[in-house]
Amino acid sequence: MGTRLLERELKRGSAELLILALLDERPRHGYEIGRLIDSRSAGAITFHVASLYPTLYRLEDKGLIEGRWVERAGQRRRRYYRVTRQGRRTLASQRTVWQTFFVGLDRVARFRHA
């Protein structure tokens, strides 16, 4: 598997976890979610904002997040998302799966930690 393909698959597989984790902190709009993923990962993980919206819609359809339109004076209207109770349960489960995966990966690949 090529490096680009691996990166793309890892991003696709982690998108739900990243979005749910950020929304677990507080409600956010799509642009803010994309910007935070980029900044908190120090640029290691980036999403074009347009590519996040299908995941947001899918999470909303699954009942894991809820969106609502907010209008503020002098700004265009934005859709803010918040995590639901079911979304929090899913987030906890996904965190466990990823943690187990990372520990196993580290045991095999023997990464050197800074």
Summary of the structure (lengths in Angstrom):
residues: 114
radius of gyration: 15.7
end to end distance: 27.0
largest distance: 54.0
contacts: 281
relative contact order: 0.15
helix: 63%
strand: 12%
